[in-house]
Amino acid sequence: MKKLVSNLALLIMLTAVTVSLGQNKRSLNNYREPSKEGINVFEAPKDTAVIKAFDGVTVRIGGASALQFQSLDHENSNPLVVVEGEDTYPYKLREIGGNFNLATANLDLDVQLHDGLRMHLRTYLSSRHHPEPYVKGGYLQIDNLNFINEGLLADAMRYVTVKIGHMENNYGDTHFRRSDNGQALYNPFVGNLIMDAFTTEVGAELYYQRDGFIGMVGFTNGKLNQNVNKSNVPDDDEFNKASTGGASFLAKLGYDKQINDDLRFRITGSLYNTGDVPSSYLYSADRTGSRYYGVMILDGADDNFRSGRYNPNLRNKITAIMINPFVKYQGLEFFGTIEMANGKADNELNGSGEPADDRKVTQFAGELIYRFGETENFFLGARYNVVSSEDKDAKDWDPDNYTKINISRFQVSAGWFLTKNVLAKLEYVSQSYNDYADLNTYNDGKFNGIVFESVISF
């Protein structure tokens, strides 16, 4: 305990040193600020007022970094298994203790190329899964068509935005609040949801925002890793046709209104649907990794950079729906998630050797945040998150009569914005795994403890 306190004190000191790193405001038009000012901003704003008139190409260089101190414990049933007369415990978890995680960092380039034409590019400088830099993705954002001809379709473009690129796709509202590697300032907690819907695919999205109403339609090529290779299967294969790709369809409909000075209300419904894509990565596309390092990993096994998360492994013809209500009254805010998805894994068969029926998974989450202080520089939060999924690791699994596993997580957090660019937060997390098979890593599994995180974003 004494060592834990001393390490936490060291992390607080390191965070305090960064207070001097605050920057002057460098706003762009229709841009989500990477600082505290960007909290509870969802889609890029669509404002008729011009913040900054175009007077030549403007390059905004920004970035974010995050560092955690973790002290978590984990356990499972670890049953005795007798093999050829010898007692073994093959489901023993690795030992973990309190210490610092790898510092993660992002580099952002936002470029105003012309009036109404902006580019965004994010590079992960370091992450749990990739210690080396690599590009997450980027896009062109079109807010008007003046770069083609002054005043072209001006009446329509007052409400229309177009995004094109290899980019983070706009399915649901949770991805606007999740931690994205080093950019963890928008997230009032340390961890993301158990089932983390996030993907980057090549495509385009068309937005219409007017008087609080939000509409979006988009299409992507349905691929996380881009290539032109055909899948090595016959054209008549039931699961994967010999094609270089397919398409995914995205849609969102919602309403977001500041009712009065005290009350804001938002609700959206989102759809993600894949056609004949080689393999969808909706719940496994995040290559940066989970914040809960080393949890529920067997002793001697390779690291699982998604530890603490759940991937339902729905890879073919996915239909996913997410509903997100958001209410903020003065300093109190509620954000909810209702998610339902179905699909199947590659070449999944039933007990008769025929293509299996789609498996179903549901996720529910509710979080309550109270922000206080003269400028809401402090907050307290709580989140409850549950996932129920038809899974082959469930007790008494039958391919003709699916049974479910259940995972639940409870988080409480406290945060302090030292400046608008610097955040320190402390989280307690407790997660439980239920209804897994007896001979399984997650049988009677659970982990709990605290994580302290320091975030800089500018």
N, C-alpha and C positions, 0 to 999 in steps of 0.2 A: 504494500500500500504506500509506503514511504517513497519507493522508487517511482510509482505511478504519479504521485503528487509532484515530485521533482521534475519528471518528464513533462507533465502538463504545464508546469510553471515555465519551463524552457520554451515550449511551443507558444505560450502566451507572449513571452518576451519577443520571440521572433516575429509574431504577428504585429506587436506594437511598433517594432522598428519600421514596418512598412507604411505606417500612417503618413509619412512624409512623401509617399509616392503618388499622392493624388494629382490629377491632371486638370488643366483648364478644359472647359467645355469645348468639344469639337463636333458639333452636331452636323448631320447630313439630313437631307429631306427624306421624309417617310422612312425613318430609321429607328430601330429599337436600340436605345442606349445600353451599353454593356455594364453600366453602373447601377446603383440602387434605383435610379430613375427608370430603368427598364423592367422593374418588377411589376407583375400583373399586366404586362403588355403581351398580347398574343400575336395575331397577325400584324405585319408592318402597318403602321398608321397610314390612313389615306386622307391627307389634309389638303384642302384647297389653298391654304396660306403657304407661301414659300418661305422656309426658314432661312435659306441661303441662296441668293441668285447665282446662277451659273456664270463663272468668269474664267473658265478653263478647267482642265482636268485637275481634280483634287484627290489626293491620296491620304486616307486615314489609316495609320498603322496602330493597331491595338493588340491586346492579348489578355491572357488570364492564366493564373497558376493556382494550384491548390495543394495543400499538404495536410495529412491527417496523422493523428496519434490514435492508435487503436488498442483497446484492451477488451477482447472478447473471449468467451469460453464456449465450447461446443461439446456435444455428446450424442450418442445413439445407443441402440440396444446392444450392439457388438456381441452377437450370439456365439456360443461355442459351437464349432464345427469339427467333427471327427473325420479325418481323411486317413485311410489305411492305418487305423489304430492310433493316430496321433491327434492330440488336441490342438486346434488352431483357432485363432480369432481373426479371420480375414477381413472383418469390417471395422477394425480398429482405426479410429481417426488420428490424424497427425496431431502432435502437440503444438499449440500456439500460445503466444504470450503477448504482453504489452510492449509496443514499440512503434516507431514511425513507419508509415508506408512510403512508397516511392512518390516523390513530388511529381505532379503532372502539370503540363503547360500547353497552351494554345498560342498560335500566332494568327491574327486576323488582318486581312487587307480589305478595306472597303474603299472603292474608287468611284467618284462621281465622274462618269465618262462624258456626259452631256446633260443638258436639261432634260430630266425625266428618264435618264438611263444610268443605272448604277450597277456595279459589280461587287459581289462578296466572295471571299475565298478564305477558308479556314484550314490551317495546317496544325496537326497534332505534333508538338515538338517532342513530347514524351508521354507515354501512357503505360498502364499496367501490362497490356498485351504487346505493345510495340515500344520498346525503349528508344527506337530510332524515329526521326521525324517522318511523317507521311501525310498526304493531303486527305482530309476528310471529304471535301467537296466544295462546290461553289455554284453561283448562279448569276444571271443577269436579271435585274428587276426593272421593269418598264412601267413608269407612272404616267407618262404622256408620250405623244408621238412628235414632239417638237424637233427631235433630232432628225426626223424624216422631212417634215414640213411644218413650219410654224402654224399652230392652231389646228392641225389635222385631227379630226374627230374629237375636238376639245370637249364637247358636251358629254360624250360617252366616257372619255378618259378621266372626267372628274370623279368617277366612281369605280373605274376599272384599274386593276393591277395585273401584270403578267410576270410570271417567274419562269425562267428556262435554265436548266443546267443539270449537272450531276449533284444532287442536293438532298438535304434532309426533307423528306416528304411530309406534307401537312395532314397526317392522319391523327385525329384526336387533338385534345388540348394538353395532354400530359407532357408532350415533348417540349412545350414552351416553358415548363417549370422544372424539368429534370436537369440533373447535372450532366454537362457535356464535356467530359474529361476535365480540363482546367477551369472551364466556365461553370462554376458551382454557385454563383452568387444569387441566381434567381430561385434556387431550391431552398426552401426553409428547413429541409432535412439533409442528412448526409447521404443516405441511400436513395436510389430511385425505386419505382414499384417492383414488386416481385416478378411480374411478367411485364417486361420493359419493351413496349411497342416503339420501335425506332428503326428506320431504314433510310438508306441513301441510294436512290436509283436515278437514272437518266430520264428526264421527262419535262413536262411543262404544266403549270397550274394557272388558271384564270380566275381572278377574284372580282367580285362585285360587292362593294360596301356602301350602304346608303341609309342614313337615318337610323343607324343601329343594326340594320339587317346585314347579315353576312352570307354570301354564297360563294362556293368554290367548286370547280370541277378540274380534274387533272388526269393525265395519262403518263405512264412511265413504261420503260421496257421490262420492268419486273425483275431486273438483275442487279445484285449487289456488286459482283465482280464482273467488270465489262470484258467481253471477248467476242469473237466471231465464230467460235468453234461450234459445230453441230454436236448434239449429244450422241453418244455411241450406242444408240438403240434403233431398232427398226421404226419406220414411220407408223406402223400399225400398233406400236406398244401402247397399252392402255394408259400408262402413266406419263411417259415422257416421249413426245414425238421428236423425230430427228429434225430439230429446228435450231436456228441460231438464237431464238428468243421468242417472246410473246408480248403480252401487255398486262399492266395492272391499271385499274380504274380507281380513282380517288374522288370523293365528294364530301362536302361539308355544308351544312346549313345551320344558321344560328342567329342569335339576337344578343346584342351587347349595348347596354345603355346606362349612362350615368343619370339616374332618375332625379336626384337632387344632390346637394353638396355632401350629404352623408351616405347616400345609398347608390350602389352600382349593382346591376344584375346582368348576368350573362348565362346563356345556355346554348350548347352546340351539339349536333349529332353528326358523326363522321362515318364514312364507309370506305373500306379498302377491299377490293376484289381482284383476284388474279385469274387470268385465263390460263392458256397452256404455256406457262413459263417453266424454264428448266428446273428452278428451285427457288422458292421464296424464303427470305430471311427476315420476315417482319419482326420476329421475337428473338433473333440472334444476330442482328446486323451490327450491334454496337461492338466495335473492336477495341474500345478503350478499357473495358473491364469494370467489374463491380467494385464498390467501395469497401466491401467486407472481405478482406484478404484472408485466404487460407481456411475459411470455415467449411465444414462438412466435406473435407477432402481426406481420403484414406491415407494412412501412414505408408509412405514409400511411393505413392502415386504422383504423377506429374501434376503441376499446378493447373487448376481450372480458373481461368481469369474471369469467368462469370459466376464464381462461387456466391451463393446466397440468392441467386436469381433462379427463375424457372422458365425453361424453353419447352413449349408443348410439342415442338417438332412437327408443326403443320407446314408442309412444304409444297403441296399441290392443291391448286384450285381453292385457295383460301377465301372465305368471306368473313370479314371482321367488322363489327359495329361498335362504336364507342360513343357514349353520351356523357357530357361533362357540364354539370351546373356549377356556377361560380356566383357567390354573393359576398359583397363587402359592405358592411355598415360601420361607418367611422373606422375604428381600428380593428374590428373583428371581421374575419373573412372565412368563408367555407368554400372548399373546392372538392368536388366529388367525381368519381369515375365508375361508370357501369360499362363493362366490356363483355361482348360475346363473340366467339370465333369458332369456326369449324373448318375442317380440312383433313388431310391425311398425310402420313409420312410417305417417302418414296417407296413404291412397290409394296405397300402394306396389304397383306392378304388376310382373309378370315380363316376359320378353322377348316373350311372346305377347299382352300387354295384359290378362292375367287377374290377379286378386288374387294377390300373391306369397305364398310360404310364409313362415312366421315366421322371423325371423333370431334367432340365438343369440349370447349373450355370456357369458363366464365371467371371474371375478375371484378371485385368490388373494392373501392377504396374511398375513404372519407377523411378529410383533414380539416382541422380547425386551427386557425392562426390568429393570435392576438398581437397586433403591433401597437407599440406605445412609445411614449416620449414625445418631446416637442415636435420632432420631425419623423416620428415612428422609426427611430434608430434602434429600437429593441423589439424583440418578439419572443413569444412563447408559442409552441405548437404541439399538436398531437395528431397522429395518423393511425388508422386501422385499415389493414389491407388483407384480403383473403382471395385465394385462387382455388377453384375446384375444377379438376380436369380428368377426362378419361385417358388413362395412361397404362402402358404395359407393365409398369412397376407397381401397380396397385395390388392389394391383397386379392387372391383368388381371381387373377386375370383370366378372362375368357374372350378370345377374339370375336366370338359371336354374341357376347353379352357383356359389354364394356362395364367396368367398375372404375371408381374414381379415387384419386388421391386428393388430399386437401392440405393447403399450406396457409398459415396465418402469420401476420407480422403486426407488432405494435411498436410505434416509435413516439418518443417525446423529445422535444428539442427546445433549445434556448439560443438566441442569437443576438449579436451586438454589431451594428455597423459603426466601426471606428471612424471611418469617413464614408463617403458615398461609393468609394472604390475598394474598400477593405472591410471584410466581414469575418467574424469569428463565431463559430457555432459549436454547440455541444449536444450530442444525441445519445439517448439510451434506446437500444433496440432489443427486441425479443422476438424470435421467429421459431415456429414449431411446424414439424412435418408429421402428417397423420395419414393413416390408411395405406402406408407403403407395405410391400411384401416383407416377410420376416427376414429373409436373406437379402438385405438391401442396405446400402449405405445410409439411407434416410429413414429407416424404420425407427420409430420413436425418437427421431432426431430433433435437435433444437440447438440454437445458439443465442447468446445474449451478452450484453455488456455495453460499454460506452465507446464512442468515437468522437474525437475533437477535430474540427477542421478549420483551417485558416484559408481564406480565399482573397485573391487580389484580381481585380478585373478593371480594365481601362480601355 
